[in-house]
Amino acid sequence: RGSGSQSGHSAPEQADAAWDCAFASGVVKLTVEEVPISRIVGAASEEGPPPQGPRIPVNDLYAVMLQYVTDLDEPESAVLTSETACAIDPTSNSCDMSMWWPSLRQDTSLLPAEYAVQFLEELVRKVGLSADLVTKDLGESWPTLANDLLELGPDMVLRRGEFSNLLRGRGLAVHPESLEALFAALGRGGRPSMMVEVPAIALAVLLDRRAAAVPGDEIQMHQMESQVAAELQARGGPDVLAALLAPYAGSDMLLDQASFAAALEAEILGREGGA
């Protein structure tokens, strides 16, 4: 892989890192896939006796994800299937990292289809939400970063710190909490976010899709919220800001987007412009 962070690793560590990358790339493809996860799992589910409900064989889950998820490859489907099986049943044969890929394709043990859907949907939910935070932080700067990521090539992988350095080199700012959430969501088996390695191409695809899906007014609102956060620090805390915003709130003391924008422009941006 292209990341210098893997140099000097032992063969088992390198293999483990390769599966980490396969997981991150697989989750990204699952996140941007238009076919609902419930339909993917349902395509290979079979009815079980009450009250168990529909169940899906492990090897069929592996096969059906390959069939339905666009461009998903065998290692990606294997690691997603293994993570799903282990989350539902930690004693599953598919949890044995020394043999799980070959044996997984012959593993006919049954998983509750409902739990498989819930696990995969939660993976996708976390990745989507954290990616949205990053794209909103980047705003209109995203296309520039997308080109940088794509130019790194198909073999380059990035850790959180390396991605942060790439942002810093471009003069781009993303909240550390947003980056931490994104890399944690893309990590396999609860890996610390700073240790997660993600293919640069996968990051580019994920953030590009999410950026296209976020309305421009949401990005503008998020950027204004960032300005407010900075204003909180500069003016002494939330009580000061609340006093500034209160005249613009309704009787329920809530601000809609238009009122918030007006307050921000008059009380914060306007004052700074007149300073």
N, C-alpha and C positions, 0 to 999 in steps of 0.2 A: 504493500500500500504506500501511498505517497506521503503519509504523515511521518514526520521525524519522531513522533512520540512512541512509535513502535520499535525503534531501533534497539538492538540488544535484548529483545524479548526471547524467551525460550520458545521451542516449537509448540508446546501446549498453549502458552500464552498467546502466540500468534494465531493459533487455530481459534482460540476463544475470542480474540479480537475480531477475527473474520466473521464469526457468528454474530458478534455484537453489531457489526456493520450490516450484515444481512438482515438482522432484526430491525434496525433503524430504517433501512431502505424499504423493507417489506411493510412496515407500519405506515410509511409515507405513501406508498402505493395504495394501501388499504384506505387511507384517509382521503385521498383524492379520487377514489373509485366512486362512480355514480351508482353502481348497483348496491342496494342496501345490504348490510351484513345479515339481516334476518333472512333475506332471500337467498344469499349465498349458503348459509348454514342449512336453511330449509330445503335446499335442493338435494341434499344427501341425508336428510334426517329420516328416521323411521319411527313409527309409533311404538311406544313401550307400554307395558301393562300399567294400569292405574295404580297409584297416583303419580307414577314416574313421568309420564308425558313423553314427548318426542325425544329420541336419542340419536346421536350420530357417531359412527365408528371413527376412531382416530385417523385411520388411513384414508377414509372417505373425506374427512375435513381437509386433510392435506391435498387430496386430489381436486376437491371442488373449489378450493381457493385458487389453485393453479388455473382452473377452467374459467373462473369468473373475474378475477382481479387482473386488470390490464397490465401486461408486461411483468407480472410476478414470476420470479424464477424458482427453481426447485429448492435451493438453500433458503430463500426467503419464506417460501411456504412451509418448509420443514420447521424453521425456528419459530414461526408464528403458531404453528400447530402444537409444537412441543411446549411453548410457553402457556398456551391455552390448556393443554392437558395437565400440565404440572400445577397450574393455578387451581384447577378443579379437583385434581387428585394428586397430591405430592408423591404418592407411592407408584404412580404410573410408570410403566416400563419406558415410556418415551421421555422420562426425565434423566435417563442415564446418558450423560454427555459423551461418554466414550463410544456409544453404539447407537444413539437414538435416531440418527438419520436413516441408516440402513434398516433398522428394525421398525421404524415408524411406518414405513410403507407396508409392513405386514401386520401392524398393530390393529386388531379388530375390536379392541376393548371399546366399550360404549361410554360416551360422555352425554350428560344431559344437554340437549340442544339449547335450552333456555339459558343455561349458565355459560355455554360457549358464546352465544350471542352477546350476553351481558359483558363478558370479559373483553371481547374484541371491540364492542362499542365503547367501552370505557377507555381502552387504549386510544381509539380514534378521537374520542371527545377531548382527552387531555392534550393530545398533539395539536388538534385543531385550535383549541382555546389558546394554548401557549404560542402557536404560530401567529395567531391573530394579534396578540400583544406585540410581538416583534414587528410585524408588518405595519401596525399602527404607529409604533415608535419611529419607524423608518420613514413613513409617509411617502412623499414624492421622490425620496432618494433611493427607493427600492430598485428601480431598473439598473442603476449604476452598480449596485452590489450584486444583482443577479448576473450581470456580465462577468464580474470578477469571479464569482463562484463557478460559472460555466467554463471560464478560461483555465481554471485549475486542473481540469481534465477528469476523466472517469475514475482514475485510481487514487485521487487525493481524498483523504479523510481528515476531518477537523475535530479537535476537542473544543470545549467551550472557550478556553483561554485563547486558542488559536483563532477561533471565529471572532472573539472580542478584539484581538489584535488587528484582524483584517478590517473590522469596522473602524477602529481607531485610526488606522492608516488612511482611511477614506474621509476622516473627519466626521464620521457618523456616530450618533449616540443612541444606544438602546439601554433601557433600564436593566441593571444586573439581575433583578428578579425575573424579568422576562426571559433572559437568556438561560438562567438557571432552570426555569420551568420548562423551557423547550427541550433542553438537553436531558433533563430528568425524564420527560415524557418519551423521549426517543431511546432511553436506556433499557437494556434487558435485565430482568431479574433484580430490579431495585438498585442498579449501579449508581454510585455517587455521580452527580451531574458533571463534575469536573473530569471524571474518568471516561465518560461516554465518548465514543468515536463515531462520527456520522459522515457518510460520503458527501462530499461537497455538492455533487450533482443532486442528491436527494434533498439537501437543504434548498437548492435553487428551485427545484420542482415544487416542493411543499410551499415555500414562501411566495412563489409566483402565483400558484393557484389561490392561496388564501388572500393575497393582495388584490387579485382580480375580483374576489367575492366580497370584499369589504367596501361598502359605499363610501364615496368621497366625504360625505358629511360626517360619517363616523370617524374617519381619519382626522378630519379637522377638529372634531370634538375632543378626540384623544389628545391631540397636540395642545389644545387649549387647557386640558386637564393637567398636562405636564407643566405648562406655564404657571398654572395655579399652584402646583406642588412647589415650584421654585419660589413663588411669591410667599407661600407659607413660611418657608425658611427665612426669607429676607425680611419679613415684616412681623416676626415675633410669634407665629403660631396660628392655630385655627380660629381662636377667638377674634383676632384682628380681622381675618378674612371674612368671618361670619358677619361682622359689623358692616363691612363694605358691601357684602352681597345682599343683606337683609332687605334693603329698599326695593330690590328688583324681584323679590320672591312674591308668590301669590299668598292668599289668605292662609293656605295650608303650609306656608313657609317652604314650598318646593319651587325649584327653578326648572322651566323647560329650556330647550336648547337655545331658542332665540333670546330669552331673557338672560341666560347665562352669558351668551356671546356679547350682548349689550353691556352687561355689567363688567365683563372682562375688559372690553374695549374702553369704556368710560373710566372705570376706577383704577385699572392697572396699566393697560397699554396707553391710555390717554394721558395719564399722569406722567408716565415715563417719557412720552413724546413732548410734554410741556416742560420737562425738567431742564 
